[in-house]
């Protein structure tokens, strides 16, 4: 069985507080975009995971596809599968590619073995994989709050717009991104601000990671500036970076960017 895990972008990201356990609370709108990996899972005599495309650093045992299989095997005792992942979405980009792979593995295994997991159960399992993973179960625009795993459906459509996205060859670790952030309550919620016209987002919808990340990596800041210079209605870094995207009302003429029509 085949699936195509997609990326997401963050339309605004507020770091609102630091919890006693060291985690942070956030507010962000997660929005799916059509940049996709390729994922295949088929029943096999012994479990196997392999991958092609972009090279994923680290041991395969840490891959979220493998961990997703182990979660369901522990819960339901399913038979082995052969999982193949062709990686297209870059890692360490703030696009949630690895999280999507893990979540889509859960959904594939649910379908292959007819486990009849509910959406809520799949989201519960996905939350054990990582904070972005539950989003990709329903894979629809959602407001993420708490530590990022509390999701609320959000009525927003970018249909008819174009997304231009660039991932520089810069890895921004989550630790680095959070180290430069001072949590604060925003003047207005992202949910409220996104109800205004897209053209108004430029001065009001912010990603709190940008200030410190841009200071340490001015190349990332220059991508955002370039998008605005080329006519983007809104541009921002996604997540903790380093990918930067722009929203356009017409086909953008850009070199070196991934461009997607939103349908």
Residue pairs with C-beta under 8 A, 6 or more apart in sequence:
1 40
1 41
1 42
1 108
1 111
1 112
2 38
2 39
2 40
3 39
3 40
3 41
3 104
3 107
3 108
4 36
4 37
4 38
4 39
4 104
5 36
5 37
5 39
5 89
5 97
5 100
5 101
5 103
5 104
5 136
6 32
6 33
6 34
6 35
6 36
6 37
6 89
6 100
6 136
6 139
7 32
7 33
7 35
7 36
7 89
7 95
7 96
7 97
7 100
8 30
8 31
8 32
8 33
8 95
8 96
8 100
8 132
8 135
8 136
8 238
9 30
9 31
9 33
9 95
9 163
9 165
9 236
9 238
9 243
9 245
10 28
10 29
10 30
10 31
10 94
10 207
10 236
10 238
10 239
11 28
11 29
11 30
11 31
11 156
11 190
11 194
11 201
11 205
11 236
12 27
12 28
12 29
12 190
12 193
12 194
12 201
12 205
12 206
12 207
12 236
13 26
13 27
13 28
13 190
13 206
13 207
13 208
13 209
13 239
14 26
14 27
14 28
14 186
14 190
14 206
14 208
15 24
15 25
15 26
15 178
15 181
15 183
15 184
15 208
15 209
16 24
16 25
16 26
16 27
16 183
16 184
16 185
16 186
17 24
17 25
17 183
17 185
18 24
18 25
18 183
19 25
19 147
23 147
24 147
24 178
24 181
24 183
25 145
25 146
25 147
25 183
26 144
26 145
26 146
26 147
26 148
27 143
27 144
27 145
27 186
27 189
27 190
27 191
28 143
28 144
28 148
28 190
29 141
29 142
29 143
29 144
29 154
29 156
29 190
29 191
29 194
30 96
30 132
30 135
30 141
30 142
30 143
30 144
30 151
31 141
31 156
31 158
32 136
32 139
32 140
32 141
33 163
33 165
33 245
33 260
33 262
34 260
34 262
34 263
35 88
35 89
35 95
35 165
35 258
35 260
36 88
36 89
37 53
37 85
37 86
37 87
37 88
37 89
37 97
37 100
37 101
38 53
38 85
38 86
38 88
39 65
39 83
39 84
39 85
39 86
39 101
39 104
39 105
39 108
40 83
40 84
40 85
41 81
41 82
41 83
41 84
41 105
41 108
41 109
41 112
42 81
42 82
42 112
43 79
43 80
43 81
43 82
43 112
44 80
44 81
44 82
45 80
46 80
47 69
47 80
47 81
47 82
48 80
48 81
48 82
48 83
49 60
49 63
49 65
49 66
49 69
49 82
49 83
49 84
49 85
50 60
50 83
50 84
50 85
51 60
51 63
51 84
51 85
51 86
51 87
52 84
52 85
52 86
52 87
53 85
53 86
53 87
53 88
54 87
54 88
54 89
54 90
54 91
55 87
56 63
56 87
56 91
56 98
57 91
60 66
63 85
63 98
63 101
64 98
64 99
64 101
64 102
64 105
64 129
64 130
64 133
65 83
65 85
65 101
65 102
65 105
66 83
67 102
67 129
68 102
68 103
68 105
68 106
68 109
68 125
68 129
69 81
69 83
69 105
69 109
71 106
71 125
71 128
71 129
72 78
72 106
72 109
72 110
72 113
72 115
72 125
75 125
76 113
76 115
78 109
78 113
78 115
79 113
81 109
81 112
83 105
85 101
87 97
89 95
89 97
89 100
90 97
90 167
90 243
91 97
91 98
91 171
92 171
92 172
92 173
92 242
93 167
93 238
93 239
93 241
93 242
93 243
94 172
94 237
94 238
94 239
94 240
94 241
94 242
94 243
95 167
95 238
95 239
95 243
96 132
96 135
96 136
96 239
98 130
99 129
99 130
99 131
99 132
99 133
99 135
99 136
100 132
100 136
102 126
102 129
102 130
102 133
103 122
103 126
103 129
103 133
103 134
103 135
103 136
103 137
104 136
106 117
106 122
106 125
106 126
106 129
106 137
107 122
107 137
109 115
110 116
110 117
110 122
117 125
119 137
119 138
122 137
123 134
123 137
123 138
123 151
124 134
126 133
126 134
126 136
126 137
127 133
127 134
127 149
131 147
131 148
131 149
132 148
134 149
134 151
135 142
135 144
135 151
138 151
138 153
140 153
141 153
141 154
141 155
141 156
141 157
142 151
142 152
142 153
142 154
143 151
143 152
143 154
143 190
143 191
144 150
144 151
145 152
154 191
154 194
156 194
158 247
158 262
159 262
159 263
160 249
160 262
161 198
161 233
161 247
161 248
161 249
161 262
162 247
162 248
162 249
162 250
162 251
162 252
162 259
162 260
162 261
162 262
163 245
163 246
163 247
163 248
163 259
163 260
163 262
164 227
164 230
164 232
164 245
164 246
164 248
164 252
164 254
164 257
164 258
164 259
165 238
165 243
165 244
165 245
165 246
165 257
165 258
165 259
165 260
166 223
166 243
166 244
166 245
166 256
166 257
166 258
167 242
167 243
167 258
168 217
168 219
168 220
168 223
168 242
170 217
170 219
170 220
170 241
170 242
171 242
172 213
172 217
172 220
172 240
172 241
172 242
174 240
176 213
176 216
177 209
177 212
177 213
177 240
177 241
178 240
179 212
180 209
180 211
180 212
180 213
180 215
180 216
181 208
181 209
181 211
181 212
184 208
186 206
188 204
190 205
193 200
193 201
193 204
193 205
194 201
194 205
196 204
198 233
198 234
198 247
198 249
199 233
199 234
201 233
201 234
202 228
202 233
202 234
202 235
205 234
205 236
206 236
207 236
207 237
207 238
207 239
209 237
209 239
209 240
209 241
210 221
210 224
210 236
210 237
210 241
213 220
213 237
213 240
213 241
213 242
214 220
214 221
214 224
214 237
217 241
217 242
220 237
220 241
220 242
220 244
223 244
224 235
224 236
224 237
224 244
224 246
227 235
227 244
227 245
227 246
227 254
228 235
228 246
230 246
230 252
230 253
230 254
231 248
231 250
231 252
232 246
232 247
232 248
232 252
233 246
233 247
233 248
233 249
234 246
234 247
235 244
235 245
235 246
235 247
236 244
236 245
237 243
237 244
238 244
238 245
246 252
251 259
251 261
252 259
